[in-house]
Amino acid sequence: NSCGFDVDEGRFVIKGCQNVPGFDAVAKGEAVPIDIVQPGIVKTTMDTLRADYNIKAILLECTELPPYADALRAATELPVWDAITAADFYVSGYKDNPRFGIDDWQKEWDQEYEEYKFGDNLTLMDQSLLLQKDKQQPAPKAKAKAKAKTKAMVKKMKKIAAKAKAPVLGVIRLDYNYPPAAGDIDCPGSYDYDVLFRMVPGLTFEMAQSGRLSYTVQQQFVAAVKWLEAKGVCGITGDCGFMMAF
């Protein structure tokens, strides 16, 4: 019994992906072969739906599953929610509504992602505590492209300089590195707004899964939250579902 509901209730049908070919790549620290994994995710879902016609919606628990949400929507014609839709819903409460209401009060997102690689935004001392500091990999290239910086754009930017800052989401990361695919919570290109990542040295997947932090890691976790708060993020989430315990 956790977070106000019992996962063993009959209204929840929980299906794991451990038998989907290729899905174990993340656990190995490798790039996920989406073209191999996606058909397996869809097949597993369709088999589950055929076994239970009462299923009316799908929730993807794992933060590495959002890349397959569209394929599931297309195949099942059911609503599909995941870590990215949850983040989008939260951030939408801070964003200007372009359809109605007052206009010209908030800065527009420049569609430029901050460069990020494993261990960024940590002090040198904190970086020395990373368990995977020798396995750094370059961050994936974001797909969004910045608009051309014409004179008109420069003029526009000066005009909105005094406006409210566009919302920024903070993401707490495990001390674990892998090449995230587009749609993964750790890929900057998964969002259409700015995101700041902060690693927690020593916070392994196994520790998150246990639901208990060591004293040292707890101090690092609190420091990460305070750092993101100081940067002015509108909200903070984690890159692992097991972080709900914290």
N, C-alpha and C positions, 0 to 999 in steps of 0.2 A: 504494500500500500504506500504509494509515493505521490507527492505533488497533488493530493486531493482526489486521486482516482486509483482504482485497483486494476492493474494490467491483466489480471487473471479473469476479469469480468467477461462474460460471454459476448458482450457487444464489441470487444476488441479482438481482431484476428491478427496475430503477430506472425510474420513470416521473415525468416532470416535469409541473407544472401550469401552465406558461407559456401554454398555449393555452386554458385554462379561462376562459370569459368572465367578466369582473369581478374576477379574481384579482389583476390588476395594480394594484388600488386602493391596496394598502399601499405599493407602490413610489412611488405618487404622493402619499402622505401623506393619503389619503382614507379614509373609513369603508368597510369591505368590505360590499358588498350580499350578505349571506349567502343570501337567498332566490334570488339569481341564481347565485351561485358553487356552492352546495351541489349542485344537480342536475348541474352540470358535473363536480364532483369525483366524484360517484357514477358517472356515465356513464363517465368516464375509467377508473375502477377496474374497473367491470364489463367494459368492453372488454378491459382487460388480463387479467382472469381468464379470459375466454373464449378468449384467445389462449394462455394457459398454465394448464392445469388442475392443475399441480403446486404452485401457490401455496397455502400453508396458513396464512399469517398476514400481517398488514399493519403496517408501521411508518411513521408519519407523521414525516418528518424535520423539516419546517419548523415553527417555533414558532407559526406562524399557522394551522396546520391542525387543531388539537384541536377547534375548534367543529364540525367535520364528522365526528368519530369515531363518534358515535352513529348517524348516518345510514348510515355505512359498515358498522357492526356489524349494523344492521337489514337492510340490503340484501344483504350478503354472508354473514352468519352465521359470519364468521371473527373471530378475536381481533384487536383493533386496539390498538396501543400508540402513545403520543405523549409530548410533553414534560410534560404534566400528569400522566399515569399514572406516568411516571418519577419526578416530584417526589413524588407521593402515596406511591409505594412506598418511597422513601427516608425520608420523614418518618414513615411508619408504624412504622419501627424505633424511633422516639423516643416514640411515643404509648402511652398506657395502653390495654391490651386490655380492653374492657368485658365480654367473654364469660367469661373465667376469669383466674386469678391474683389477686394482691393488689389491693385496691381503695383508693380514697380517698387516693392518694399524689401525684396530679398535678392541677394546676389545670385546670379545664375552660376551653376556648376560649369567650370571651364572644360569639362570632359578630359582633363588631364589627370592621369593616375600618378601618385608619388611612387618613385622607384623604391622597391622593397626587396630585401633578401634576408634570408634566415639570420636572426640575431640582431637585425637593425633595431634602433631605438633603445638599445641597452648601453649601460656604461661599460667601459673596458673590464671592470671588475666583474660585472654581471655576465659579460660574454665569456669570461674564463670559467664560469660555473656551468655553462651549457654542456649537456651530455653529448650532443651531436655537433659540437663546434667544428669538428674536422670533416663533416659531411655536408658542408654548405653547397647549395646549388643555386644557380641564378633564378630569379623569379620569372614566371612565364610572361611573355609579352602580352600586354593588355591590347584588346582589339579596338577599343574606342580610340579615335583620333581627335586631336585638338583642332579647333577651327582655325583658319588662317588669321594671323594677327595683322589685319589691315588697319589703316588709320581710323576707319570707322569703329573697329573693334576697340582700339585704344581709347578713343573718345568715349565709347560706351562704358568702358571699364572705369574711367575717371568719374563718370556720372553716377555709377552705382557704388562708388567707394565707401559711401557713408551708410549703405544699406546693411540690413542684418546678414550675418554670415550664413551661407548655405549649410545645411546639416551635415555632420560628419559622424560616421559610425565607428565605434571602437571595437576591436576584436582581440580577445585574449587568446594566445596560442600556446599549445602544448610544446614541450621541449622535444619536438619531433619534426623532421624535415622530409619532404617528398615532393615530387613535381605535381602540383595541383592542376587539374584540368579546368577549362572554362566551365563555370557553374559551381565549382567547388568553393566552399566557404573561404578557403585560404588563397583564392585567386582574385586579385584586384579587379580583373575584367568581368567578374560575376555581378558587379554592382553598377548602377548608373548614378552614383554619388561617391563622394570621397570616403575612404576607409583608412583608418590607422590601425596597424597591427603592433601588438606588444607581446613578446615571448615571456614565459615564466620559467626561468632556469630550474631544472630538476623536476618539473611537472611532467612526468611520463604518462603515457596512456594507461599503464597499469595502475599508477597512483590515482589517476582520475577515476578509473573503473572501480577502485576500492572505496571511493567516496571519502577518503581520509588524506589530509595533507600533513606532511611532516612540518615541524615548527619552522624550519628554514624556508621550505617552499611556501608555507602560508605567508611568511613575511614578504617573500618575493611576489606572491599573488596580490597582496594588499598594495605593494609598491606599484605594480602594473596598473591596478585600478586607479590609484591616485594619479599616476602619470597621465593616463588617458583623460581623467577628469580635468587635470590641469591644462590639457590641450584643447579642452572645450567640446569634447564629443557630446552628441545629444543622447547617446545610449551606448551600452556595452554588452556584447554577447561573447560567447566562447566558441572555439572551433571544434569542440567535441561535445556530444550529447551528454556524456557523463559529468560535465561541468555543472549540470543542474544541481548537484549536491552542494555546490559552493555558492 
